[in-house]
Amino acid sequence: MGPKDLNTLKWVAGGLEALLGIPILGGTIILSLAWAPLAIMLVLHIVIVVFASRNGVKASGNILGIVTSCIGWIPIVGMILHILSAIFILLDAAQNQKAMTY
């Protein structure tokens, strides 16, 4: 998996984290699917961290995403962590995209 593919995965993960961080909507999605989105996001973040380490790319936002997926079931704490994860992941993706264009 190349750096562009990895960056695409980061954009997707950041967008999904942002969606899950929306008050009421994110909680409704998580509860209606029996917490499956947290497990799916955990796997996605682990995959991104593994590929990032192989490519020498930083993945600090996705490490926060792993923590978020593990404790995101706590109502207010989960929402805040999803929002923070989204911010850090999207900033990582934007920085990587900027670095790839030069």
N, C-alpha and C positions, 0 to 999 in steps of 0.2 A: 504494500500500500504506500503510495507516494504522498508527499507533503500536501498536494492539492486535495487528494481524497481525504486525508486526515483533517484538513481545514474545513472541508465540506461537512464531515462528521461533527466537528466542533460547532459549526453554525446550526446544524440540526439539533444537537444536544442543548445548545444555549436557547434556541427557540422553544424547545419542549419544556425546559426548566422555567422559562418565562411564562409559558402557558399554565404550568402547574402552580406558579406563584400568584396567579390572579385570585384575589379573595373570592370566596364562594365557588367560582367556576372550577378552580384547581382542586379544591376540596371535594366538590361534587364528582369530578372525574375520578379522583383517587378512590373515594368511597364507593361509587357505583361500580367500579371495576375490581372491588375487593383488594385494594392495595397492589394490584398487579403493575400499575405504572411505576411504582417505586422499585419493584424488582427489575423491570425492563430498563429503567434508567440506570440502576446499579450496574447491570451487565454492560450497557452502552458506555458508561463512564470507565469501567475497567478495561474494555476493549480500546478505548481512546488512549488511556494512560499507557497501556502496553505498546500500542503502535507509536505513540509519541516518544516513549523511551527508546524504541528501536531507531527512530528517525532523528533523535537528538533535539526534539521540540519540547518546549515546556508545556505542562498540562496541570498547572496549579488549580485552575478553575474546575477541572474535572476531578481532581482529588477532593476538593470541597464538595463536588457533586456526589461523590461516593459517600461522604459523611452525611450529606443531605438525604440521600436515599435510605441510609440506615436509620436516621432519626426523624425522617420527614412525616411520620405518622402522628407526631405531636402537633395538634392543630395550629397554633399561632407560630410556634417555633419552626415548624415545617414550611409555612408560607414564607417567613422571613429568609430561611435558608435557601428555598427555591429561588427567590428573587436575587439573593446575593450570588448564588451559583450561576444564575443566568448572566448577571453582570460580568463576573470574572471570566466565564467561558467566552462570552461574546467579545470582551476586550482582548482575550488571547487570540481569538480567531481574526479579529480586525488587525492586530499587530502582525500576525503571521501573513495575512493577505497583503499588508503593506510591504512586508519584507520580501515577499515573493515577486512583487511587481518591479522591484529595483534590480 
